[in-house]
Amino acid sequence: MPDLDWEFDDGNLLLRLTYRGTLRLDRMPALWDVLRSLDHDPTEINTLVDTREADLSELTVADFKEMEARRQRGEIPMGRVAAVVGSDLDLGIGRLWAALRNESAPGSTAVFSDEPSALAWLLGSETAASE
């Protein structure tokens, strides 16, 4: 089971999540529970997902499609999301996820290998869709 740490910056409507351990679709509800617990509309929250200490290798295209279907049905309301990954392999996995999410919500998702670039994109000082 992955560990999930989080903190919320109310001033910037920025949720910072840090995953450790193996990340799979059946373990994502912890993220959705965090979003629902905040006193804001989840679609207005910018989310930084740090997976540099997580294992993404068990995530599949089918998982990403399921996550996107749930988001489109309103089960997972989320605003813009930037993922920070720790390897070239994870960058590729993240880009698959971002491509699927950006099909229905253009410009909503980007993947980076460093946190400063991800934060700049989320907070509006950078326009790139992914690194």
C-alpha positions as CSV (number, residue, x, y, z in Angstrom):
1,M,0.0,0.0,0.0
2,P,1.5,3.4,-0.9
3,D,2.0,6.0,1.7
4,L,0.3,9.4,1.0
5,D,1.3,12.6,2.6
6,W,-0.4,15.9,1.8
7,E,-0.5,19.5,2.6
8,F,-2.9,22.3,1.4
9,D,-1.9,25.9,0.6
10,D,-5.2,27.7,1.0
11,G,-3.8,31.0,-0.4
12,N,-2.8,29.4,-3.8
13,L,-5.5,26.6,-3.7
14,L,-2.6,24.2,-4.1
15,L,-2.7,20.6,-2.9
16,R,0.7,18.9,-2.6
17,L,0.6,15.1,-2.6
18,T,3.5,12.9,-2.1
19,Y,3.1,9.2,-2.9
20,R,5.6,6.5,-1.7
21,G,5.4,2.8,-2.5
22,T,3.6,1.0,-5.3
23,L,0.8,3.1,-6.9
24,R,-2.1,1.3,-8.5
25,L,-5.6,2.4,-9.5
26,D,-7.2,0.6,-6.5
27,R,-5.1,2.8,-4.2
28,M,-6.1,6.1,-5.7
29,P,-9.2,6.7,-3.5
30,A,-6.9,8.1,-0.8
31,L,-6.3,11.1,-3.2
32,W,-10.0,11.5,-3.9
33,D,-10.8,11.4,-0.2
34,V,-8.3,14.2,0.4
35,L,-9.8,16.4,-2.3
36,R,-13.3,15.8,-0.9
37,S,-12.2,16.7,2.6
38,L,-11.0,20.2,1.6
39,D,-13.4,23.2,2.1
40,H,-13.2,24.2,-1.6
41,D,-14.6,23.1,-5.0
42,P,-12.1,20.4,-6.0
43,T,-12.2,21.6,-9.7
44,E,-10.6,24.9,-8.5
45,I,-7.7,23.2,-6.7
46,N,-4.4,22.9,-8.4
47,T,-2.8,19.6,-7.5
48,L,0.9,18.8,-7.4
49,V,1.5,15.0,-7.3
50,D,5.0,14.0,-6.3
51,T,5.7,10.4,-7.3
52,R,9.5,10.5,-7.2
53,E,9.5,8.0,-4.4
54,A,6.7,5.8,-5.8
55,D,6.7,2.8,-8.1
56,L,4.4,3.6,-11.1
57,S,5.2,0.4,-13.0
58,E,1.9,-1.3,-12.2
59,L,-0.2,1.4,-13.7
60,T,-1.7,0.6,-17.1
61,V,-3.4,2.4,-20.0
62,A,-6.6,0.7,-18.8
63,D,-6.1,2.3,-15.4
64,F,-5.6,5.7,-16.9
65,K,-8.8,5.3,-19.0
66,E,-10.7,4.2,-16.0
67,M,-9.5,7.2,-14.0
68,E,-10.5,9.5,-16.8
69,A,-13.9,7.9,-17.2
70,R,-14.5,8.5,-13.4
71,R,-13.4,12.1,-13.7
72,Q,-15.7,12.7,-16.6
73,R,-18.6,11.2,-14.7
74,G,-17.9,13.6,-11.8
75,E,-16.7,10.9,-9.4
76,I,-13.2,12.4,-9.3
77,P,-13.6,16.2,-9.5
78,M,-10.2,17.7,-10.1
79,G,-8.7,20.9,-11.4
80,R,-5.3,21.2,-13.0
81,V,-2.7,18.5,-12.1
82,A,1.0,18.5,-12.4
83,A,2.9,15.2,-11.7
84,V,6.6,15.2,-10.7
85,V,8.3,11.9,-11.6
86,G,11.7,10.5,-10.8
87,S,12.8,8.6,-13.9
88,D,12.6,8.6,-17.6
89,L,10.3,5.5,-17.5
90,D,8.0,7.2,-15.1
91,L,8.0,10.3,-17.3
92,G,6.7,8.1,-20.2
93,I,4.1,6.5,-18.0
94,G,3.0,10.0,-16.8
95,R,2.8,11.3,-20.3
96,L,0.4,8.5,-21.2
97,W,-1.9,9.5,-18.3
98,A,-1.6,13.2,-19.2
99,A,-2.4,12.6,-22.9
100,L,-5.6,10.7,-22.0
101,R,-6.7,13.4,-19.4
102,N,-5.9,16.3,-21.8
103,E,-8.1,14.8,-24.5
104,S,-11.2,15.7,-22.6
105,A,-9.8,18.6,-20.5
106,P,-7.1,20.3,-22.7
107,G,-4.3,21.9,-20.7
108,S,-5.4,20.3,-17.4
109,T,-2.5,18.0,-16.9
110,A,1.3,18.1,-17.2
111,V,4.2,15.9,-16.2
112,F,7.6,17.1,-15.0
113,S,10.9,15.8,-13.6
114,D,11.4,18.7,-11.3
115,E,9.1,20.4,-8.7
116,P,9.9,24.1,-9.6
117,S,8.8,23.6,-13.2
118,A,5.6,21.8,-12.1
119,L,4.8,24.6,-9.6
120,A,5.5,27.3,-12.2
121,W,3.1,25.6,-14.6
122,L,0.4,25.0,-12.0
123,L,0.5,28.6,-10.6
124,G,0.4,30.1,-14.1
125,S,3.9,31.3,-14.7
126,E,4.7,28.7,-17.4
127,T,2.4,27.6,-20.3
128,A,4.1,24.3,-21.3
129,A,1.8,21.3,-21.3
130,S,4.6,18.9,-20.1
131,E,8.4,18.8,-19.9
